[in-house]
Amino acid sequence: MRGLASQFVLGRDSNFEYVVVENTATGTYVYWQPAGRIVDPAPYFYDIERSIDPNGDWEYIAQDLVDTYYADSPPIVSDAIPYYYRVTLKTTVNNYTSAVISNIGRPSPRFRNAARQILRRLQLPISDAEAYLLIRKIGGEPCPDCFDTDLRVATNSDCTTCLGTGRTGGYIQMPNCIRLIGRSPVGIYGPVFDVSQKLGTLNPSTFKTKLLGFPIVKPYDAIVLKSDLRRYYITQSVVSAEIGSIPIMYDAEIRLAESNDILQSFTLS
Amino acid sequence: MSVFERICSRFCGGNLITPVDVSALLKTLLVEYFSSSENILIPALRERLVSESNKPIIIESSQAYLPDSAGFRPSILVVRGPWQVNRLGIGTGQVFNSTPTQYARTITGQHNIVCIGKLPTETDLLATEVFLFLTTIEPIVLRTLPISIFQAMGMTEIKAIKEGRDHYLVEIPVQYHFEIMWAVDITGATTTTTTTTESP
């Protein structure tokens, strides 16, 4: 099960909402989001540096990235040899460097066993599905078309540049899938007439589910079911199990995005 | 016959005014308004032009069951509000010296225009545009239709509603008054009702 085999370290400072380094079976992933307070004009570029000593020499492993994640291939992946990373956002106005993050954060065997028990219990029932996770951008290049820089808000929910998020691109597709576990399959309801006669015709396809995996899942992120590519907004998410302060499972509420929603135009990689 | 003339014909010629007529009037006015970018005051909304084939804003009666556009936002929904009758004059509201005896009342009605958007700012802008339109159209409505008062009363605060990725709602109450007059013939068991803007 993904998540358990992984190591990850969270970082947060005044320049970045988070920087995550995750060791998985398929490689080491570094991903990050610049702080929402940064509204410098585009373009934004990122440099990634790596070191075996946080006080020693740093080596650029990627420069002038536009994406906000990077798949790294460190020479040795081992609990005994930590690697340190830092990310620098470069804008036309300033440079913003993150705190130093290490890829070693493995929890203790006791915590790992506890987590396995929780996850095994969940595998007994029910109904599960894999989904792509789309992380809503909190920071990054402000949308040139609909972002109000004074208020720091988007003004057009159907903006094709920012998909209604206020940040160019709108969402970041994470490289790995997450799993949804629920008591019933995630599907859709038919349209219903609002009997209060106030909201017109509705499509109340709301589901409770458990989300397994990493990274941090927040309200307003989105998921795309792998089976049929239906798209849902995550409207609530509460960490319901964690090991060593690292979340492994969320209780989440998801709602189907309408067929004309701008989220449908996000192109999956 | 223009769309406006057609909708006006529902109100004229002594026809009864019903809540359905007022809903139809408001919906028609709003659809016409949002079909031309020249009308729209707020630049952010000028790309959301409504046509027969393209509806980036859903403008409908809240009573309509429309599965094809279920949950589509942003939307402007016309919702019927309360109606109230007001007695005119003294006694039974009898029109002085009328033969046969006529009676009069005013009806005060309200419709709510519910603006729903996916972002708070977007909802605010949409509601402001609708509010300004309804305010500016007031003289035309009063001049053309047998309605004595037609007024967008204001805008409510913004409220979150649990749909989609959390949507937002602003209501614009629209009040209107019109008079009705009628005569009752008990012996013949018939009632004649007319609607008029004239003072009794």
Interface residues (C-beta under 8 A of the other chain):
Chain A: C146 D148 L151 V153 A154 T155 N156 S157 D158 G164 G190 P191 V192 F193 D194 Q197 K198 L199 G200 T201 L202 N203 P204 T206 P219 Y220 A222 Y233 T235 R255 A257 E258 N260 D261
Chain B: A44 E47 R48 P56 I58 E60 S62 Q63 A64 Y65 L66 P67 S69 A70 G71 F72 R73 P74 S75 L77 V79 R80 V114 I116 G117 K118 L119 P120 T121 E122 L125 I161 K162 E163 G164 R165 D166
